[in-house]
Amino acid sequence: MKDIKELASGFYEIVNGEGELGDVLSDDFQFDIMPGFPFGGLQDGLDASKGFFEKLGPLFDSFEVHAESFIPIDDTTLVVKGFYRARTAKTGKDVDFETVHFWTSNGEKLTHYKHYCDTALLCDALGTDRPT
């Protein structure tokens, strides 16, 4: 069994530029992005999750996830508190905002993700109501 904290840490490393999503996400991964976040909604499966990042990427000159606290619930459930740091492509604005992530795993790979953050702050920096 792989440690869920290590899997989640691997995800953050990938989002920040090192590795492939398939290394830590299951093929049937459920990537649940909150409404109000660009391209929010349920991304059903690994390919849809990859597609989310392909759409999100052009909105930013830089985008980083910084995990600060890992709070284990049990062997397959984890809560992570952290923040996003980004510079938007359209407006050039820098934005830092807090986030909380809920993770589950099947013991080998991550299977589900749900996050919460201040989408209004992000949309203001993007100079838009919400990309769809």
C-alpha positions as a printed NumPy array, in Angstrom:
array([[  0.   ,   0.   ,   0.   ],
       [  1.304,   3.448,  -0.94 ],
       [  1.086,   6.251,   1.608],
       [ -1.634,   8.743,   0.637],
       [  0.491,  11.678,   1.822],
       [  3.263,  10.616,  -0.561],
       [  0.756,  10.26 ,  -3.406],
       [ -0.713,  13.726,  -2.741],
       [  2.789,  15.22 ,  -2.456],
       [  3.572,  13.613,  -5.802],
       [  0.505,  15.274,  -7.315],
       [  1.677,  18.699,  -6.13 ],
       [  5.131,  18.087,  -7.59 ],
       [  3.521,  17.156, -10.916],
       [  1.287,  20.241, -10.959],
       [  4.37 ,  22.321, -10.178],
       [  6.183,  20.837, -13.188],
       [  7.728,  17.446, -12.381],
       [  6.212,  14.147, -13.54 ],
       [  3.077,  12.75 , -15.166],
       [ -0.425,  12.711, -13.636],
       [ -0.811,   8.999, -14.4  ],
       [  2.009,   8.301, -11.935],
       [ -0.281,   9.149,  -8.99 ],
       [ -3.866,   9.284, -10.355],
       [ -5.971,   6.203, -11.092],
       [ -7.474,   5.76 , -14.576],
       [-10.949,   6.335, -13.08 ],
       [ -9.826,   9.369, -11.045],
       [-12.578,  11.832, -10.092],
       [-11.223,  15.407, -10.16 ],
       [-13.957,  17.531,  -8.581],
       [-13.246,  21.21 ,  -9.213],
       [-15.548,  23.618,  -7.406],
       [-17.97 ,  25.723,  -9.419],
       [-16.616,  29.228,  -9.916],
       [-13.076,  27.959, -10.537],
       [-12.091,  28.111, -14.221],
       [-13.479,  25.021, -15.962],
       [-15.   ,  23.839, -12.675],
       [-17.069,  20.715, -12.314],
       [-16.367,  17.012, -12.219],
       [-13.554,  15.822, -14.465],
       [-14.387,  12.123, -14.866],
       [-11.29 ,   9.996, -15.44 ],
       [ -7.576,  10.502, -15.888],
       [ -7.878,  11.803, -19.458],
       [-10.492,  14.406, -18.448],
       [ -8.248,  15.467, -15.553],
       [ -5.321,  15.928, -17.925],
       [ -7.626,  17.917, -20.219],
       [ -8.507,  20.218, -17.335],
       [ -4.855,  21.194, -16.904],
       [ -4.437,  21.663, -20.66 ],
       [ -7.313,  24.186, -20.624],
       [ -6.202,  25.845, -17.38 ],
       [ -2.546,  26.317, -18.352],
       [ -2.971,  29.101, -20.931],
       [ -4.773,  31.284, -18.371],
       [ -1.554,  31.654, -16.358],
       [  2.03 ,  32.712, -16.88 ],
       [  2.783,  30.762, -13.699],
       [  0.73 ,  28.607, -11.346],
       [  1.995,  26.81 ,  -8.232],
       [  0.386,  24.764,  -5.485],
       [  1.964,  24.914,  -2.036],
       [  0.803,  22.289,   0.457],
       [  1.336,  23.404,   4.047],
       [ -0.526,  20.933,   6.27 ],
       [ -1.314,  17.269,   5.682],
       [ -4.106,  16.01 ,   7.927],
       [ -4.667,  12.255,   7.658],
       [ -8.183,  10.971,   8.293],
       [ -7.289,   7.293,   7.782],
       [ -5.057,   5.235,   5.457],
       [ -6.997,   6.238,   2.335],
       [ -8.359,   9.713,   3.178],
       [ -6.378,  12.932,   3.574],
       [ -7.061,  16.664,   3.953],
       [ -4.441,  19.143,   2.754],
       [ -4.386,  22.858,   3.556],
       [ -2.277,  25.093,   1.392],
       [ -2.331,  27.924,  -1.095],
       [ -2.125,  28.668,  -4.786],
       [  0.312,  31.256,  -6.119],
       [ -0.204,  32.395,  -9.691],
       [  0.355,  35.129, -12.249],
       [ -2.449,  35.505, -14.754],
       [ -1.669,  35.699, -18.463],
       [ -4.393,  38.16 , -19.478],
       [ -4.033,  40.771, -16.704],
       [ -0.525,  40.011, -15.437],
       [ -1.869,  40.118, -11.875],
       [ -0.261,  38.075,  -9.143],
       [ -2.646,  36.215,  -6.857],
       [ -2.137,  34.121,  -3.717],
       [ -5.145,  32.371,  -2.224],
       [ -5.803,  29.616,   0.265],
       [ -7.14 ,  26.208,  -0.62 ],
       [ -8.237,  23.004,   1.089],
       [ -8.093,  19.646,  -0.706],
       [ -9.834,  16.392,   0.196],
       [ -8.131,  13.265,  -1.201],
       [ -8.984,   9.563,  -1.329],
       [ -6.906,   6.677,  -2.605],
       [ -7.331,   2.988,  -3.346],
       [ -4.042,   2.19 ,  -1.634],
       [ -2.061,   2.395,  -4.877],
       [ -3.133,   5.648,  -6.552],
       [ -5.294,   8.676,  -5.831],
       [ -8.951,   8.124,  -6.776],
       [-10.788,  11.333,  -5.843],
       [-10.06 ,  15.019,  -5.224],
       [-12.282,  17.863,  -4.073],
       [-11.01 ,  21.367,  -3.432],
       [-12.271,  24.611,  -1.968],
       [-10.831,  28.091,  -2.522],
       [-11.788,  31.74 ,  -3.026],
       [-12.884,  31.651,  -6.654],
       [-13.923,  35.331,  -6.642],
       [-10.36 ,  36.372,  -5.833],
       [ -9.058,  34.24 ,  -8.689],
       [-11.643,  35.472, -11.203],
       [-10.849,  39.073, -10.283],
       [ -7.169,  38.439, -11.022],
       [ -8.128,  36.74 , -14.294],
       [-10.227,  39.761, -15.248],
       [-13.274,  37.626, -15.949],
       [-16.447,  36.333, -14.382],
       [-15.453,  32.722, -14.947],
       [-13.959,  30.949, -17.968],
       [-16.146,  28.112, -19.251]])
